[in-house]
Amino acid sequence: MGRGPYPLTEMARQVGRRPLYRPPPRNSRMATASMVCGIVGFFTCGLTSPAGLILGVMALLFIRDSDGELDGRGSAIAGVILSSITLVVFFAPLFWILAVRGSPLRWLGL
């Protein structure tokens, strides 16, 4: 029972447990880094794309588990997509050349 002559309702009991003000969600730095790595990957021939892909997936998992405290899902998705496209554009031709031409050691005659 609550204090005073009247019993507390369930809503009145829960007011003390929940914060009355919830701060706005902050943007995930990991999601931003993923997007930056995905964009920079186009200029570095895909060197930063694996990091962007990993950061993007990790950011999506952290955002999902943050219970509304983190935001930036769009940035994380953009980073994953840009990193994936960059990896395909720059590394698929490399794998194709290796598959068609064989080992680089054969190119040198070894």
Secondary structure, DSSP 8 states (H G I E B T S, - for coil): --SSSS---HHHHHHTTS-S-----EE-HHHHHHHHHHHHHHHTTTSSHHHHHHHHHHHHHHHHHTTTSEE-HHHHHHHHHHHHHHHHHHHHHHHHHHHHH--HHHHTT-
